[in-house]
Amino acid sequence: MAAEMLLQYLWEHRLWEQCDSFTTDGRRLVILDPGLRNNNAGPDFFNAKIELDGKVWAGNVEIHVRASDWRRHNHQHDPAYDNVILHVVGIEDEVICRRDGSPIPQFIIPFTDDYRRRYDAMVANPAQLPCADEIALIPPIYLTDWISSLGYERLYAKADRIIDYNQRFGGDWLATAYVAMARALGFSTNAEPMERLAFATPLRALLKHRTELPMVEALLLGQAGFIPGDNTGLSPEDVAYVDTLRQHYHFLSAKYGLKAPGDLGWKMARMRPANSPLRRIAALVAMIADGFDFGRQFIHITSDADVRRLLDVHLYGYWVNHYSIGRAGVYAPVAFSADTVTRLIINAVVPLLYAYGTTIGSDSHCNKAIELLEAQDPESNSVVQIFTSVGVPCHSAFASQALIQLRRAYCEPRKCLYCRLGHRILAAKAKP
């Protein structure tokens, strides 16, 4: 499959000397248009246009490593392949025909041995960054352009998720912001469980009891599965708190017809107390107790200072000095460190602003989202370190988000052919 993808890539980008191209039966071949790549069933490229001995043909193109793959894949019996005008192959080991018996012109696509070796070395290289040696040789303008595109690619994906939330909520941006914030509070470790918890626990029910803090805590912690089933090992203070949680959760879950979603897949191992999902839920409770003002005000954000004021959250009661039930910690009423606020801006505020602007057609909101992202310091994590260690610059959160997108979407799945950096490195070695 990898070899076939390589041939498709060569064809799509015309990475061979085309001045002396001939089909295997001796006809001069000119590629006028390689066509549009098809990622679904059917021929590999639609609506291609070629010239054979001066006659123009329009139709589809199929690509295989060996010509005989046509028969092995049973294309000779499939009407979807009747309009194939050219069969592009790495090796011609037989003549192939359409259903009516008419032969299809074949073209052996040329490429250098060095190109194939370089491609294999990149996609099979166990190194964290298989193109590390070549990145430093790429002109900065190409690197900057690709980083910019990747930053937008990641932001679009996050905004699309939030637009999906909003559609599920019938255009309710308050409920949308609630789920987006819950997911962001889970960070990468518990994002999915926090999102599922928010969907399973309607904001409208929580806001009805926002002046009764223990009830809000009970509803979210009960839905999350964090209320202990018994009091084993708990101190008298903890027992009193847990008993209250149980009573409130039993009442509220019945009142609103709610059912806990079961095992949410919480991850707790090797986690700092401040990042405990129970403490993150407590922070969400604190935001709801204040009326979830964030959900109403995010559309009016004009500066970094504005959003930091909105995210100046203080914990209440039991959670001021606990990070889990029965586990006390350092007295810490402030819910978020400055670094945590930055991460919430990156993962919740910016995507929300961009999604809102996209939905209502407001360029000013979209531009403000970009400005806010560019105003944040770059993230400090292992992914960013991989790229900065080989000379890739990273001066803002927009750039660090781009590098995360590059790593997750291209480097890890070894999609070097679809990365502009990989394309530039490989294309230079494709032609004899």
C-alpha positions in Angstrom: 0.0 0.0 0.0 2.8 2.4 0.8 4.4 1.8 -2.6 1.1 2.5 -4.3 0.7 5.7 -2.3 4.2 6.7 -3.5 3.2 6.2 -7.2 0.0 8.2 -6.6 2.0 11.0 -5.1 4.4 11.0 -8.1 1.5 11.2 -10.5 -0.4 13.9 -8.6 2.6 16.2 -8.4 4.2 15.2 -11.8 7.5 14.4 -10.2 9.3 13.0 -13.3 10.8 14.4 -16.5 7.7 14.5 -18.8 9.3 15.7 -22.0 9.9 12.1 -23.2 7.0 10.1 -21.7 5.6 7.2 -23.7 3.0 4.5 -23.0 4.2 0.9 -23.1 2.8 0.5 -26.6 4.9 3.4 -27.9 2.5 6.3 -28.0 3.7 9.7 -26.9 2.1 10.8 -23.6 1.5 14.3 -22.5 -0.1 14.9 -19.1 -2.5 17.9 -19.4 -4.2 17.4 -16.1 -3.5 14.6 -13.6 -7.1 14.8 -12.3 -8.5 15.0 -8.8 -7.5 12.4 -6.2 -10.2 10.1 -5.1 -10.1 8.9 -1.5 -13.2 6.7 -1.8 -14.1 3.6 -3.9 -13.3 3.8 -7.6 -10.4 4.9 -9.8 -7.6 6.8 -8.0 -7.9 10.0 -10.0 -11.1 11.5 -11.6 -11.4 13.9 -14.5 -7.8 13.6 -15.8 -6.8 14.8 -19.2 -4.0 13.4 -21.3 -2.8 13.5 -24.9 -1.8 10.3 -26.7 0.0 10.9 -30.1 -1.7 14.3 -30.4 -5.2 13.1 -29.5 -6.8 14.4 -26.2 -8.5 12.0 -23.9 -10.5 12.9 -20.7 -11.4 10.4 -18.0 -10.1 8.6 -15.0 -6.6 7.2 -14.0 -5.9 4.1 -12.0 -2.5 3.5 -10.3 -1.0 0.2 -9.2 2.5 -1.1 -8.3 2.1 -3.9 -10.8 -0.2 -4.0 -13.8 -1.5 -7.4 -12.7 -3.0 -5.7 -9.6 -5.8 -4.6 -11.9 -6.9 -8.2 -12.3 -6.2 -9.1 -8.7 -8.5 -6.3 -7.6 -11.2 -7.5 -10.0 -11.4 -4.1 -11.8 -12.0 -5.9 -15.1 -15.5 -6.8 -13.9 -16.3 -3.4 -12.3 -18.2 -0.8 -14.4 -16.7 2.0 -12.2 -13.4 1.4 -14.2 -14.9 1.5 -17.7 -13.8 5.2 -18.1 -10.2 4.7 -17.1 -8.1 6.2 -19.9 -4.6 5.4 -18.5 -3.2 2.7 -16.1 -0.1 4.1 -14.3 2.2 1.4 -13.0 5.5 0.7 -11.4 5.9 -2.6 -13.2 4.1 -3.8 -16.4 3.7 -7.5 -16.0 0.6 -7.9 -18.2 -1.8 -6.1 -20.5 -5.0 -5.1 -18.9 -8.4 -4.5 -20.4 -11.8 -3.0 -19.6 -15.0 -5.1 -19.3 -15.6 -4.9 -23.1 -12.1 -6.3 -23.7 -10.6 -3.1 -25.0 -7.0 -2.6 -23.8 -6.1 0.3 -21.5 -2.9 2.3 -22.3 -0.3 1.8 -19.6 2.5 4.1 -18.5 5.4 3.0 -16.3 6.1 6.0 -14.1 9.8 6.6 -13.6 11.6 7.6 -10.4 15.1 7.4 -9.0 16.3 4.6 -6.7 17.5 7.4 -4.4 13.9 8.7 -4.2 12.5 5.4 -3.2 15.2 4.8 -0.6 14.7 8.3 0.8 11.0 7.8 1.1 11.4 4.4 2.8 14.0 5.9 5.2 11.6 8.6 6.2 8.4 6.6 6.7 10.2 3.7 8.4 12.6 5.7 10.5 11.9 5.1 14.2 13.4 8.5 15.0 11.1 11.1 16.5 11.7 13.4 13.5 13.0 11.4 10.5 13.6 14.6 8.5 15.5 16.4 11.2 18.7 16.7 9.2 16.9 18.3 6.2 14.7 20.8 8.0 17.6 23.1 8.7 18.2 23.3 4.9 14.7 24.4 4.0 14.4 28.1 3.2 12.7 29.9 6.1 9.9 31.3 3.8 8.6 27.7 3.1 8.8 26.8 6.8 6.9 29.9 7.9 4.2 29.4 5.3 3.6 25.8 6.4 3.6 26.7 10.1 1.0 29.3 9.4 -1.2 26.8 7.4 -0.9 24.2 10.2 -1.9 26.8 12.9 -5.1 27.5 11.0 -5.7 23.8 10.3 -5.6 23.0 14.0 -7.8 26.0 14.9 -10.4 25.1 12.2 -10.6 21.5 13.7 -11.2 22.8 17.2 -13.7 25.4 16.0 -15.5 22.7 14.0 -16.0 20.6 17.1 -17.5 23.6 18.9 -19.8 24.4 16.0 -21.0 20.8 16.3 -21.7 21.4 20.0 -23.7 24.5 19.1 -25.8 22.7 16.5 -26.6 20.0 19.1 -27.7 22.7 21.5 -29.9 24.4 18.9 -27.7 27.6 18.8 -27.4 28.0 22.6 -23.9 29.5 23.0 -24.1 29.4 26.9 -24.5 25.6 26.8 -21.9 25.4 24.1 -19.3 27.3 26.1 -20.0 25.1 29.1 -19.1 21.9 27.2 -16.1 23.6 25.6 -14.8 24.8 28.9 -15.4 21.4 30.5 -13.4 19.7 27.8 -10.6 22.2 28.1 -10.4 21.7 31.8 -9.7 18.0 31.2 -6.6 19.0 29.1 -5.2 16.2 26.9 -5.5 13.6 29.7 -9.2 13.8 30.6 -10.7 15.9 27.8 -13.0 13.2 26.6 -14.4 12.2 30.1 -14.9 15.9 30.9 -16.8 16.5 27.6 -19.0 13.4 28.2 -19.7 14.6 31.8 -20.8 18.0 30.6 -23.2 16.5 27.9 -24.6 14.2 30.6 -25.2 17.0 33.1 -27.3 19.9 31.6 -26.1 23.4 32.4 -29.7 24.5 32.9 -30.1 22.1 35.8 -26.9 23.2 37.4 -27.7 26.9 37.1 -31.1 26.4 38.8 -29.1 25.4 42.0 -26.1 27.7 41.6 -26.8 29.4 44.9 -26.7 26.0 46.6 -23.1 25.0 46.1 -23.3 21.5 47.6 -26.1 20.6 45.2 -24.0 21.7 42.1 -21.0 19.7 43.4 -23.2 16.7 44.1 -24.7 16.6 40.6 -21.4 16.9 38.8 -19.4 14.6 41.1 -22.3 12.1 41.1 -22.5 12.1 37.3 -18.8 11.7 37.1 -18.9 8.7 39.4 -16.7 10.2 42.1 -19.0 10.0 45.1 -17.8 7.0 47.2 -20.2 4.2 47.7 -19.3 3.9 51.4 -17.4 5.7 54.1 -14.5 3.3 54.5 -11.3 5.1 55.3 -12.9 8.6 55.5 -12.4 11.1 58.4 -15.5 12.5 60.2 -15.2 15.7 58.1 -15.1 13.6 54.9 -18.0 11.4 56.0 -20.2 14.4 56.6 -19.3 15.9 53.2 -19.8 12.6 51.3 -23.2 11.9 53.0 -24.4 15.3 51.9 -23.2 14.6 48.4 -25.1 11.3 48.3 -28.3 12.8 49.6 -28.2 15.7 47.1 -27.3 13.5 44.1 -30.0 11.0 44.9 -32.6 13.8 45.0 -31.3 15.8 41.9 -30.7 12.8 39.6 -34.3 11.7 40.3 -35.7 15.3 39.9 -34.0 15.8 36.5 -34.2 12.2 35.3 -30.4 12.0 35.0 -28.3 8.8 34.8 -24.6 8.7 35.3 -22.9 7.8 32.0 -21.0 4.9 33.5 -17.2 4.5 33.3 -16.0 7.7 31.7 -12.4 6.5 31.6 -10.9 8.9 34.0 -7.1 8.9 34.1 -5.6 9.5 37.5 -2.1 8.0 37.6 1.0 10.1 37.9 -1.0 13.3 38.0 -0.1 16.4 40.1 -2.8 17.2 42.7 -3.7 20.5 41.0 -4.6 18.5 37.8 -6.9 16.1 39.6 -10.1 15.8 37.6 -12.1 16.2 40.9 -10.3 19.6 41.4 -11.1 20.5 37.8 -14.7 19.7 38.3 -14.6 21.8 41.5 -13.3 24.7 39.3 -16.3 24.2 36.9 -18.6 24.2 39.9 -17.1 27.5 41.1 -17.7 29.0 37.6 -21.3 27.8 37.7 -21.9 29.2 41.2 -20.9 32.6 39.8 -23.6 32.2 37.1 -21.2 30.9 34.5 -20.5 34.4 33.5 -17.7 33.2 31.2 -20.4 31.7 28.8 -22.1 35.1 28.5 -19.0 37.2 28.3 -16.6 35.4 26.0 -18.1 37.0 22.9 -17.2 40.5 24.3 -13.5 39.7 25.0 -11.2 42.4 23.5 -7.9 41.7 25.2 -5.8 39.1 27.0 -6.6 41.0 30.3 -10.3 40.6 29.7 -10.2 36.8 29.5 -7.8 36.5 32.4 -10.2 38.4 34.5 -13.0 36.0 33.4 -10.8 33.0 34.4 -9.8 34.4 37.8 -11.7 31.6 39.5 -11.7 30.8 43.3 -12.7 27.5 44.8 -15.2 27.2 47.6 -15.6 25.1 50.7 -14.2 21.6 50.8 -12.2 22.0 47.6 -10.1 24.9 48.8 -7.7 22.4 50.5 -8.6 19.1 48.8 -7.7 17.6 45.5 -9.7 14.4 45.9 -12.3 13.1 48.4 -10.5 12.2 51.6 -7.2 13.7 50.3 -6.3 17.1 51.7 -3.5 19.2 50.1 -2.0 22.7 50.4 -4.4 25.5 51.0 -5.1 26.8 47.4 -8.2 28.8 46.8 -7.2 30.0 43.4 -8.3 27.4 40.8 -6.0 28.2 38.0 -2.3 29.1 37.7 -1.2 31.6 35.1 0.0 28.7 32.9 -3.3 26.9 33.3 -5.2 30.0 32.2 -3.0 30.2 29.1 -3.9 26.7 28.2 -7.6 27.4 28.7 -7.3 30.4 26.4 -5.6 28.2 23.8 -8.0 25.3 24.1 -11.4 26.9 25.0 -11.5 30.7 24.6 -9.8 31.0 21.2 -11.8 28.1 19.5 -15.0 29.5 21.0 -14.4 33.0 19.7 -13.5 31.6 16.2 -16.5 29.2 16.1 -18.8 32.1 17.2 -17.4 34.4 14.5 -17.6 31.7 11.9 -21.2 30.9 12.8 -22.5 34.6 12.7 -20.2 35.7 9.9 -18.2 38.1 12.1 -14.6 38.6 10.9 -13.9 40.8 14.0 -14.5 37.8 16.3 -12.4 35.5 14.1 -9.6 38.0 14.0 -9.7 38.6 17.7 -9.3 34.8 18.2 -6.2 34.8 16.1 -4.8 37.9 17.9 -5.5 36.3 21.3 -3.7 33.1 20.3 -0.7 35.0 18.9 -0.5 37.0 22.1 0.1 33.9 24.2 3.5 32.5 25.0 4.3 29.3 23.2 3.5 26.1 25.0 6.3 24.2 26.6 6.0 20.5 26.0 7.8 17.6 24.4 6.3 18.2 20.9 7.5 21.8 20.7 10.9 20.7 22.1 11.3 18.2 19.2 11.0 20.9 16.6 12.8 23.7 18.3 15.8 21.5 19.0 16.4 21.2 15.2 16.0 24.9 14.6 12.3 25.4 14.0 11.3 28.7 15.5 8.3 29.0 17.9 7.5 32.4 19.2 3.8 32.2 20.1 1.0 29.8 21.0 -0.2 30.0 17.4 3.2 28.5 16.4 3.2 25.9 19.1 -0.3 24.8 18.1 0.9 24.5 14.5 3.8 22.3 15.6 1.5 20.1 17.6 -0.7 19.7 14.5 2.4 18.9 12.4 3.4 16.2 14.9 0.0 14.6 15.4 -1.4 14.8 11.9 1.7 14.2 9.8 4.8 13.0 11.7 3.3 10.4 13.9 1.2 8.7 11.2 4.3 9.1 8.9 2.3 11.1 6.3 5.5 12.6 5.0 4.1 12.7 1.4 1.3 15.1 2.6 3.6 17.4 4.6 4.9 20.4 2.7 8.4 19.9 4.3 8.4 16.2 3.4 7.1 17.0 -0.1 9.9 19.5 -0.7 12.6 17.1 0.6 11.3 14.2 -1.4 10.5 16.1 -4.6 14.1 17.2 -4.9 15.1 13.5 -5.2 12.3 12.3 -7.4 13.6 13.1 -10.9 16.6 11.4 -12.5 
